[in-house]
Structures are given as C-alpha cells and as structure tokens.
C-alpha cells in the first residue's frame, strides 16, 4: 500500500488533533459549579429548617410519671 493508492480510494491523511471546544468546556464547568452550589444550598436549608415540629403537645402521663 502506497500513499498514492490510499489517495485513489479516498483514504487521505487528515489531522487527528482538533482544537478544544472551549465553549463546551466552560459550559460544563459552570453547570457543575451551579449543581454543587445548589446541593450545598439545599443541604444548608434542610439543616437550618431542622424539620422538627415545635408545636407537639406534651403527653400528660409521661410528664406525670417521669418527673
């Protein structure tokens, strides 16, 4: 196989290395940072909220027996 025979069948050399797609790279980087910040915000909200009901009425027999 010579270079001339490769050219005759349409298999020419092409550059394999392509320049990086900077818009895609920075888009993925920004999307990842937004997801991390969103996760931290949700965890901080849940931790601050504490999800406990503060209006629970005391059970009379427990307060009477365990004093």
Phi, psi and omega in degrees: 000123177250169179295326179294321179289326175295320178294326182291333178263001175091015179257076182269161177287139177227154178291129181274324182281128178246151177292150182293149176271093187292327179295318178293317180301309181289330175296316177294320179297315179293319179297320177296317178296321178295318178296320178294315179296323177295319178295318178296320179295317180295317179295319178294322178295316180295320180293323180286325182293324177069346172050025177256142179276119183269357182253033179281127179285139179291147178273123191299313185293332178287319180289330180285318185278336188251021176277000000 
